[in-house]
């Protein structure tokens, strides 16, 4: 006997008095969830997080006091909540001002594009400086395919992407220089990461292990690799297992801006699908 599940659910909600959700309700919930997400992202790592935990504790105490019939505590907390809006505005004044300023200046999408542009600029500045000093470097940018298996085998960094930090990592005196830096979710996730070498043997003999690693990781994933040659100082870009040689800073900038459209924006998306054979990336 054929049973219409949707009809049964509709009858259930109608009999229990629940309102059937419409598309506008779904959109409403999604918008509210996005707003809450961006607000939490803006206050992440600030003093406001501790204050929110305190407010949640106060709310829980109010509910417990009301349910338990604790009249004195309930009265005190009720008086506190009567001034709750004013307290909220005073406590979170810096965060509210910063959030409104960012939304007014960029908007949500423009703010994300501004972050992408800043990330590209820091990578280009670092590559240009490393090129001038002929310092070998390999910077891998995660896109839709997770690189977690490579990140976990490297040295965790978890720092913002800045040109001075990238340059410091690849200095020969640094213990982190011999390997690849992986950028994931807009941060430097790891250094000294191990990468697979390209499988093809029909390669120029001048290609060192950095070149082969850059092409190898981009052959197996959709990542983008920026390579600086230690011997010539030339800047190369690897994508889809192929190498574009000797890019000028402006060419690198334009290429990365185009490719950054598919870059991951959340650390929750770093999900490696497989664990390839890994080899140590050494200097050329």
C-alpha positions in Angstrom: 0.0 0.0 0.0 1.4 3.4 -1.0 1.8 5.8 1.9 2.2 9.5 1.2 4.8 10.6 3.8 4.2 14.3 3.1 0.5 13.9 3.7 1.1 12.1 7.0 3.5 14.8 8.2 1.0 17.5 7.2 -1.8 15.7 9.1 0.5 15.3 12.1 1.4 19.0 12.3 -2.2 20.0 11.7 -3.4 17.7 14.5 -0.8 18.9 17.0 -1.4 22.5 16.3 2.0 23.2 14.8 2.3 25.7 12.0 3.6 24.2 8.7 6.8 25.9 7.8 6.8 27.8 4.5 9.7 28.8 2.2 9.7 32.3 3.8 10.2 30.6 7.2 13.2 28.6 5.8 14.7 31.7 4.3 14.1 33.6 7.6 15.9 30.9 9.6 18.9 30.8 7.1 19.3 34.6 7.2 19.2 34.7 11.0 21.7 31.8 11.1 24.1 33.6 8.7 23.8 36.9 10.7 24.6 35.0 14.0 27.5 33.2 12.3 29.1 36.4 11.0 28.6 38.1 14.4 30.3 35.2 16.2 33.1 35.3 13.7 33.7 39.0 14.3 33.9 38.7 18.1 36.0 35.4 17.9 39.1 35.8 20.0 38.0 39.0 21.7 37.0 39.8 25.3 33.3 39.8 24.1 33.4 36.0 24.0 33.9 35.7 27.7 31.1 38.2 28.3 28.7 36.2 26.2 29.5 33.1 28.3 28.7 35.2 31.4 25.4 36.3 29.9 24.5 32.8 29.1 25.2 31.8 32.7 23.0 34.7 33.9 20.2 33.5 31.6 20.5 30.0 32.9 20.5 31.2 36.5 17.3 33.3 35.9 15.5 30.3 34.5 16.6 28.0 37.3 15.6 30.6 39.9 12.2 31.0 38.4 11.6 27.3 38.1 12.8 26.6 41.7 10.8 29.5 43.2 13.9 31.3 44.5 12.1 34.7 44.9 15.0 36.8 46.1 17.4 35.7 43.4 14.6 35.9 40.8 13.9 39.5 41.9 17.5 40.5 41.7 18.0 39.0 38.3 14.8 40.5 37.0 16.0 43.9 38.0 19.3 43.2 36.3 17.5 42.2 33.0 15.4 45.4 33.1 18.6 47.2 32.3 19.8 44.4 30.1 19.8 46.3 26.8 21.7 49.2 28.2 24.3 46.7 29.8 24.6 44.9 26.5 25.3 48.1 24.6 27.9 49.3 27.1 29.7 45.9 27.3 29.8 45.2 23.5 30.3 48.8 22.4 33.7 48.2 20.7 32.5 45.1 18.9 29.2 46.7 17.8 31.1 49.8 16.5 33.6 47.6 14.6 30.9 45.4 13.1 28.8 48.3 11.9 31.9 50.0 10.4 32.8 46.9 8.5 29.3 46.3 7.2 28.9 49.9 6.2 32.3 50.0 4.4 32.2 46.6 2.7 29.0 44.7 3.2 29.3 41.0 3.8 30.3 39.9 0.3 32.6 42.9 -0.2 34.2 42.1 3.2 34.9 38.6 2.1 36.4 39.8 -1.2 38.5 42.3 0.7 39.9 39.5 2.8 40.7 37.5 -0.4 42.5 40.5 -1.9 44.5 41.0 1.2 45.5 37.4 1.3 46.7 37.5 -2.4 48.7 40.7 -1.7 50.5 39.2 1.2 51.4 36.1 -0.9 52.6 38.2 -3.8 54.7 40.5 -1.6 56.3 37.4 0.0 57.0 35.7 -3.3 58.5 38.9 -4.8 60.8 39.5 -1.8 61.9 35.8 -1.8 62.5 36.0 -5.5 64.8 39.0 -5.2 66.9 37.2 -2.5 66.8 33.9 -4.4 65.3 32.1 -1.4 63.5 28.9 -2.3 59.8 28.6 -1.3 56.7 26.6 -1.8 53.3 28.0 -0.8 50.3 25.8 -1.3 46.8 27.3 -1.2 43.9 24.9 -0.4 40.7 25.2 -2.4 37.8 22.9 -2.5 39.8 19.7 -2.0 40.9 19.2 1.6 44.7 19.0 2.4 44.3 17.9 5.9 46.4 14.8 5.4 49.4 17.0 4.4 48.7 19.6 7.1 48.7 17.0 9.9 52.1 15.8 8.9 53.6 19.3 9.0 54.4 21.7 11.8 51.2 23.4 12.9 51.2 27.2 12.6 47.7 28.6 12.7 48.7 32.2 12.1 47.5 35.0 9.8 49.0 35.1 6.3 51.5 37.9 6.2 54.5 38.6 4.0 57.0 38.9 6.9 55.9 35.6 8.4 56.2 33.8 5.0 59.6 35.3 4.4 60.8 34.3 7.9 59.6 30.7 7.5 61.6 30.2 4.3 64.9 31.8 5.4 67.7 29.2 5.3 68.4 29.8 9.0 64.8 28.9 9.9 64.1 25.3 11.0 60.8 25.5 9.0 62.3 26.5 5.6 62.8 22.9 4.2 59.2 22.1 3.1 55.9 23.5 2.0 53.7 26.1 3.7 50.0 25.2 3.4 47.4 28.0 3.5 43.9 26.8 4.6 40.8 28.8 5.5 42.7 32.0 5.1 45.5 31.1 7.6 48.9 29.5 7.5 47.9 26.0 8.6 51.3 24.3 8.6 54.9 24.5 7.5 57.4 21.8 6.7 54.6 19.8 5.1 55.2 16.7 3.1 53.8 16.6 -0.5 53.6 13.9 -3.2 55.9 14.3 -6.2 54.4 14.4 -9.7 54.0 10.9 -11.2 55.1 11.8 -14.7 58.7 11.2 -15.7 58.7 13.3 -18.9 59.9 16.4 -17.1 62.7 18.9 -17.6 65.8 17.6 -15.8 66.2 21.1 -14.3 63.1 20.6 -12.2 64.0 20.1 -8.6 62.0 18.5 -5.8 60.1 21.7 -5.2 58.9 21.9 -8.8 57.9 18.2 -8.7 56.1 18.6 -5.3 54.2 21.7 -6.6 53.0 19.9 -9.6 52.4 16.7 -7.6 50.0 18.3 -5.1 48.2 20.2 -7.7 47.9 17.1 -9.9 46.1 15.1 -7.1 44.0 18.1 -5.8 42.7 21.4 -7.0 45.1 23.3 -4.8 47.3 26.2 -6.1 51.0 26.2 -5.5 53.3 29.3 -5.7 56.9 28.3 -6.2 60.1 30.4 -5.9 63.2 28.9 -7.4 66.3 28.9 -5.2 68.7 28.8 -8.1 67.2 31.5 -10.4 64.7 33.3 -8.1 62.0 32.9 -10.7 58.4 32.7 -9.6 56.3 29.8 -10.9 52.6 28.9 -10.4 51.4 25.3 -10.4 47.8 24.3 -11.1 46.3 21.0 -12.3 49.7 19.4 -12.3 51.1 22.0 -14.8 53.7 24.7 -14.2 53.5 28.3 -15.4 57.0 29.6 -15.4 58.6 32.9 -14.6 55.7 35.1 -13.6 56.0 38.7 -12.8 54.4 39.9 -9.5 51.5 41.5 -11.4 50.9 38.3 -13.4 51.0 36.2 -10.2 48.5 38.6 -8.5 46.1 38.5 -11.4 46.3 34.7 -11.6 45.7 34.2 -7.9 42.8 36.6 -7.8 41.1 34.5 -10.5 41.9 31.2 -8.8 40.9 32.5 -5.3 37.2 32.3 -6.2 37.2 28.7 -5.2 39.3 29.1 -2.1 37.8 27.7 1.1 36.6 30.3 3.7 36.0 28.1 6.7 38.2 25.9 8.7 35.4 23.5 9.1 35.9 22.5 5.4 39.4 21.0 5.8 38.4 17.4 5.2 41.0 15.3 3.6 39.5 12.5 1.4 42.6 10.3 1.2 46.1 10.0 2.4 48.6 10.0 -0.5 52.1 8.7 -0.4 54.2 11.5 1.1 57.8 12.4 0.6 60.0 15.1 2.2 60.2 18.3 0.1 63.8 19.5 0.1 65.5 22.4 -1.5 66.1 22.3 -5.3 
